[in-house]
Amino acid sequence: MSAVQTTKMSNFRWVICALLFLATTINYMDRQVLSLTWKDFIAPEFHWTDADYGTITGLFSLFYAIANLFAGKFIDWMGTKKGYLIAIFVWSLGAVLHAGCGWVAMKVEGYDSIEALRLVQAGSDAAVAIATISVWLFLSCRLILAVGEAGNFPAAIKATAEYFPKKDRAFSTSIFNSGASVGALAAPATIPLLARAWGWEMAFIIIGALGFIWMGLWAWLYDKPAKNKRVNQAELNYIEQDNDIATLQDRGEQKEEKTISFWKCFTFKQTWSFLVGKFMTDGVWWFFLFWAPAYFSDQYGYTSDSTMGIALIFTLYAIVTILSIGGGYLPTYFVEKKGMNPYLGRMRAMFIFACFPVLGLFAQPLGAYSAWWPAILIGLLGAGHQAWSANLFSTIGDMFPKSTIGTIVGLGTMAGGIGSMSINLGSGKFFDWAAAQGANFTFFGFEGKPAAYMVVFCICAVAYLIGWCIMKALVPKYKPIEVE
């Protein structure tokens, strides 16, 4: 009996998965600091309106989209290890720099203290000037944050493709992708309390510093499976089971795969299918990520640092976290138990998850009875999104060569960023307009700003089913791309 047969397989791939999960958690906590502090801490200081916040979140999404145009190619070029280190350094730096926006605004506008900014009469020319300079300062920091964060998913998906066989990728992706909901879950339990205790500035500094700690862990633990001394031969064989050569007797590198040129990627329907899936659905997740705290504050009076406000957001993301992880297993069930090919099983699962957001139609109407209803229903919507997202990412590994995965993920995330910019920028202006219209604007029995929320919730509810139908029309059956 050979040594390979008698040696117990190592499981270091799950350590890598845990690191990807941790990075994604930190990523989403960095994003969430602003959404949990702007309404109750930052807006009174800088005299922001919903449109101001919508501009910041919308343009952040645009920055993120543009950065993703290059991020995937950058990760493919730099390699997973170095590329990820650079990405998290840049976004952590951007996160920390937010803390200086108040001080810079104070100096530029010639005030002696931050409190003096707050005391300026609302609606005055001075208040408009403070709002304008502070929005530009925050946008500068969001630009740095966006450039760094754009590298997270291309690097994570590439690492997943390197460390997991196709049949396990949706499950491993769902685990690290759940870091998004765990980050969003940890954020309301910590960030408002940090802001209340030490100021919103310290919330940015403390959360941003977590990324620098992660960099040390990644530099120490990561290497490609064939070179990583923590991966034994049995585990390497398992990881490489999709290759034409089933068993590798040595750790020598395999023949390098040919890559697909950037522009040639656009000639494949598989690319456009992924772009459509991201464009139609990413904005929904980002809308609730950015606006949920303000929604509960606006509609129900529960500020982000109140006990009820924290409980509502925490419950929302607890539902997302618990339910979304199982989403990665469903296509595995279809493949192993029902005999479907990976793509067909994934699309079947994605159709099921696309139905979850329809529950968002009932969030606003049932909110008339209790704020817990929208928290629960938005949580179910978010769980559907995370499960959808994990499987959507995995379709790339099914059909594209590993050498091009980072590029395709970058393009798709760019499309998602454009969708997010549209919904966030539009929502901010829409909410201010609807609030000014009051009873003159009605929708499904709601008036003013509540009616505007209902409109946006309706858009979010149907986006996934529309996206799934277009994807299915573009790529009706499994068709991997072969590079000549």
Salt bridges, closest charged atoms under 4 A:
GLU45 OE1 - ARG118 NH2 3.72
ASP50 OD1 - LYS39 NZ 3.29
ASP50 OD2 - LYS449 NZ 2.34
ASP76 OD1 - LYS158 NZ 2.85
GLU115 OE1 - ARG118 NE 3.68
GLU149 OE1 - ARG31 NE 2.57
ASP168 OD1 - LYS167 NZ 3.52
GLU235 OE2 - ARG13 NH1 3.12
GLU253 OE2 - LYS227 NZ 3.13
ASP282 OD2 - LYS278 NZ 2.97
ASP298 OD1 - LYS39 NZ 3.20
ASP298 OD2 - LYS449 NZ 2.62
ASP398 OD2 - ARG346 NE 2.62
